[in-house]
């Protein structure tokens, strides 16, 4: 594509990178990402995707901005309190980069809408705060054939990985690492256990990096690796993960072939 003068100046630090260049920047501008959650992780993730020039960004969230959010959700401000998070975040992204088309989806993700939402974007980034959404996104991304960059955080710890089991071996899915959701109440939420605000910036920025790498096709993917960050120890640890042959979703004999409420496809039919 041909860049105008403003774009050449805006993206100059990308364009001079030999791994990105003009071709890579054009790929970003042509790319699309669905970000689930405009909260702690979604805030830095959205800001950096917009600043990088990802051409179309969808935001899914059904919540409103609360004063307690501002300790870590840097895409919002005092004037946003009481507003829908998707609207507050969208206004900020449009102010940062007019090249970006921002699409708001003020809804709660569920089996009835997840397929259509993720099918409209190239990559899905999960910044949700509950296991039900994480497992639903993993299953839907596998069935629809979308790469999922998933992150989570609590207290002083964060984790991130990329899941693209739809491409086959050696890529695992989220269920290969975490076979099923923990029992209710076993893992506390951020509102119950707390979270250091700046941790969201670290983990959300790492998530943005992995999304950009996937769009650009550069570097080593986090697929097959789970990165763990301990903020108190200032340490990173990476754990290798392999596809589980007995995974109920992507294993040799899957038992999950449709989302809840959907009819399972006939045997042998593509999902």
N, C-alpha and C positions, 0 to 999 in steps of 0.2 A: 504494500500500500504506500501511497505518497503521504508523508507527514507535512503538516503546515508548520510555519515558523514557530508558533507557540508550542506545538507538540515536540518539535526538535529540541527546544530549550527545556521544556518540562521533563522529558525523558532522557536527557543527555547522559546522565550517569548510568542509565541502563544501556543506552546505545553504544557507549564506549567499552562496555564489557564484551569481550570476544565470545563469551558463552551466551550472551543475549543478542546484542546487536540490533539492527533495524528489523531483521526478520523476526527475532524473538519478541520485540516490542509490538510488532504487528500481530503476532500470535496472541499476546495478552489482550490487545484491544479487540480482537475477534473472539476472545474466550468468554465463558460465563461460569459463574459460581453461585451456588445456593448456600447461604449461611443460615444455619438453624440456631437461633438464639442471638439476641442483641444485648446480651448481658456481659459478664466479666470477660469471658473468652471472645465472644463475638465483637466486643468493642474494639480492641486493638486489631483483631483480624480484619474487620470491615475497613478500618482506617487505612491499613497498609495495602489492602487489595485495591481500594479506590485510588490511593496515591500512586500505586504501581501502574494504573491504567487498565485494570481488568474491565473489559468493555461492558459487561452486563452483570450486575450483582443483585441477587434476590435475597430478601431478608424475611425470615419466618419467625414470628414471635406474637403471642397474644397478650403480653403483659404491658403494664404501664410503668413509667419511671417513678421510682420512690426515692426519697431522700437517702435511704440506706444504700442505694445502688451506687451513689456517686463516689464512694470510697474506692471503687475499682472499675466501674463501667465508664471509661473516659470518653466514650462517644457522646455521652449525655452531659448536661449541665443544669444549673439551678433553674433556668428558664424552662427546662424540659420536664420538671417534676409534674406529674399528673397526666402528661401526654403519653400516647401510645409509643412504645419503644421503637417500633418500626418507623414511625413518622419522625421521631426525634433523630434516629440514626440516619435515615434517608436524607434529611435536611443537611446534616453535617457532611455526608459524603458528597452531595451535590455541590456544597460550598467549597469542598476541597478540590474536586475535579469535575468540571462540566463535561468532560469526554465520556464519563461513565453514565450508563443508563441504570438507574436504581429502581427495582421493582419491590413493592411492599406486599407482604402476605400476612395480614393481621389475623392469624388463625392458630389454633393448636394443631400440631401435626398428629395425624392419626391414620389408621389403615384406609380410611375412605378418601384421603387426599394426598397421601405421601407419594404414590406412584406418579401421578400427574405432575406434582411439584418437581420431583427430582428429574423426571424425564426431560424437562425443559431446560436443563443446565448440563454443562460438561462435567463439573466436579461438584461434590457435596462436602461441606465442611460442618462438622457437628460440634457446636458449642453449647449443647443442651446441659441441663443439670439434673437429669434423672435417667435411671436405667431403662425404663420402658421406652423412652424415645431413642436411646442409643441402640437398643436391640432392634427396634422397628426400623431405624435408618439402615442398620447393617443389612437386615434381611431384604429391605426394599432395594437398596443399592445393588445387592448381588442379583436379585431377580430382574431388575431393569438394566443392569450392566453399566453402573456408574462407579467411579472411584470415590472412596470415602476417606477423608482426612479427619480423624477423630481425636479429640483432646478432652482432658478432665483435670480438675484440680480440687484440693481440699486442704485447709490449714496452711501448711508450708510445702506441700508436695504437688507435683504435676506429672502428667503422663501424656504421651502423644504417639500415634502410629497412623499408618496409611493402610487401607484395606482395599484390595482389588482382586478378590478371589474369582470374580467373573472372568478374569483373563487366564485362569487355570494355574497349575503348578508353576512356580513354587509359592504362590501368593495365598496366605491364609485369610480368613474372614475374622471378624470380631468374636464370633462364637468359638473359633478355634482356640482363642486365647482365654476368653471368659465364656464357658459353655452355657451358663444360664444366669439370670439376674439373682443377686443375693436376696435372702429373705427380707421382707419389709422391716425396716428399723435397724438392720444390722450395720449398714453404712450410713452415717449421719449426713445431712445436707450441709451446705455452707452456712445456712441460716442457723443451724443447730451447733455446728462445730467451729465455725468461723473460717476465715481465709485472709491471708495477708494480701492487701490490695495490689501491691506491685507484682505479686506472683502472676496475676492475670495478664499483666503486660508481657512478662517473660514467655509464658506458655502460649498466649494468643499470638505473639509475634512469631514464635517457632511454627505455629500452625499456619500462619500466613506464608512463611518461607516454604513450607512443604507444599502448599497449594500452588504457589508460583512455580516451584520446581516441576510439579506434575504438568502444569499448563505448558511450560517451556520445554519439557522433556530433557532436563539437564540434571546432573548430579546423581547421587545415589538415593533411591527412594527409601522411605521408612517402611515400605511393605516388607513384612517378615522380620521386623524389628520393633520392639516396644521401648521407647526412650522414657526414662524415669528421671525426674529432676527433684533434688532435695535442696530447697532454698536455704535451710538452716546450715547444712553442711557445705553449701555451694558446690554441689557435685552432680554430675550426670552419670547415669549408668544405662547401658543399652542391653536389652535381653533379646536373644534370637528366638523367634517363634516360627513354627512350621505348620503347614496345613494339617489338620486333624483328619485322618481317613475316616473316622467315625463321626465327624461333624454332622449334625442333623440338617445343616443347610447346604454346605459345599462338599460334603464327604462323598464317599463312593456310593452310599445308599441313602440319599437324603429323605428325610421325613417332612421337612419344611419346604413345600413347593409352591406355596401361595401365602399371602398375608391373611391375618385374621379376617373372617367374613367373606373371603374370596373363595370361589370354587377352585379346587386343585385342577391343574391342566391334565389332560389325558396322558397316560404313560407314554413316554418317549417324545412328548410334545415339548417344544422350546418354551421356557418361561419368560 
